[in-house]
Amino acid sequence: MPAKGSTGTSRRTPLRNDRDVKLYAPTAAKPFFRVVAQGQVERTSAPVPTALMSASAKVKFEVTQLDPVTARARREADELFDQMVRYAKHQPVAVRRGERTINALCDRRLQDLNDEKCARTTYDQNESLLRLYVRPNIGRVEVADWNP
């Protein structure tokens, strides 16, 4: 059961996803295509018939193979999605919780060790490992872009 106030789409894979804008297929509980952008939900005007929901969930579809109601709802959803993505592209990107690089993550780790009042040797070992190996190699890489 989704949390109160939730859109109920957190466990579903979106049909399209770009710049924190997601397009979700209709479900039995919500028979509309939904476009979700940072908590704001827009839905298509036409509900998709329950019998046709499995066809509407296809990522790639031919408009000629869908019934007119589902095809119109999907076109509306795609237009809403494209409009919200265009809007999101022109908005300044808000920096969340400061800088998002590995260097900032290393600084936060050292600050946490300092706040926890750990042994000085533990702090020194962590600092030397980060200074010698992590920071020179991947320090300037964004956290989201780095993977092992």
N, C-alpha and C positions, 0 to 999 in steps of 0.2 A: 504494500500500500504506500503510495507516495506521501511525503510529508505534507502537512497542511500548507496550502499556498503554492505547492509545487505544480509545475505544468505536467508532471507525470511522464516526461519524456527523457528522464535522466538515464534510463536503462535501455532505451531504444537507439539503434544506429540511425543517424540522420541520412536522408537521401542525398542531400548536398550540404556542404559545410565550407564556409569561407569567412575569414575575419570575424570569428565569433558569431556568425549568423548561421543558423541551422534550419534546414527544411525537413520536416518530419511527415511521414506517411500517415494516413488516417488509421485509427484503431476503432474497435467496437465502442469504446467509451467516448471517443472523440472522432466522429466521422468526417472530419475536415482535414485538409492539408494545413499544417501549421508552420509558420516561420517565426523562429524565436531568436531574438537579439537582445542579450543582456537583460533577461527577465521580461522584456516586452514581447507579447505574443500577438501576432496577426494571423488571422485564419481566412480561408477562402469562403466565399459566400455560399457556394453550393455544397451540401453534404454528399459524400460518396455513398452510394447504396452498399449495404452490408455484403451483399453477394459479390460485389466487384472489388472489395478491398485488397484481395491478394494480387490482383492485376495492377492496382494503383500503386502498390509498394515496390514495383520494379524500378530500378534506378534508370535504366534505359528503356524507353518504350516508344512505340509507334502510335501516333495519335489516331491513325486509321484503325488500329486494332482495339482501341478502348471505346467504350460507349460514349456518346456525346457529353453526358453530365460529368463523368470522370475526367475526360479529356479537357473540358473547359475548366474544371476545378484545378487540374494539374497546371494548365497554362497560367491561370491566375496566381497560383502558388509560385511558379517560376518567375513571373513578373514581379511579385512582391519580394521574392528572394533577391533578384537582381537589383531592384530598387534599393533595398536595405544594404546590400553589399556596396553599391555605388556611394551611398551616404556614408557608410563606415570607412571607405577609402579616403574620404576627404576630412575625416575627423582626426584631430591630433591623438596620437597613441599615448595614453596615460601610463606613466611609469609606475608599476606596482611594487610597493615595498622597496623602493630604491633601485640601485643598479642590479641587473640580472646576469652578471658574469660570474665565472668560476672564482675570480679574485674576490668578488663581493661575498660569495659563499664561503671562501676560506676565511675572510675577515669575520664573518658571522660565527664560524666554528670556533675561532680563537676567542672571540668575545664570550661565547657560551662557556668555554672552558674557564675563562677568567671569572665569569659570574658564578660558576659552580664551586669556586674556591678549590679547584683540584690541585694536586701536588705540582710544584714548580717544575719538576723534571718531566712530568706528563705534558705540561704546557710547552716546555722547550722542545721536546721531541716532536710534537705536532707542528710547531712553528718551523722547525728546521726541515721536516719532511715537505711541508707545503712550500717553503721558500726554495728548496733545492730541486724538487721534482714536479710539483703540480703547477705552480705559478709560471715558470719559464715555458712550459710546454702548452698548457691549455688555459692559462689564466685569463686571457682576453676573450675567450669563447663564451657565447651566451649559454646559459644553463639549458635552455630549451633546445639548442642546436647540438649539444654534445651528447654523445652516447658511446658506450665502451665498444 
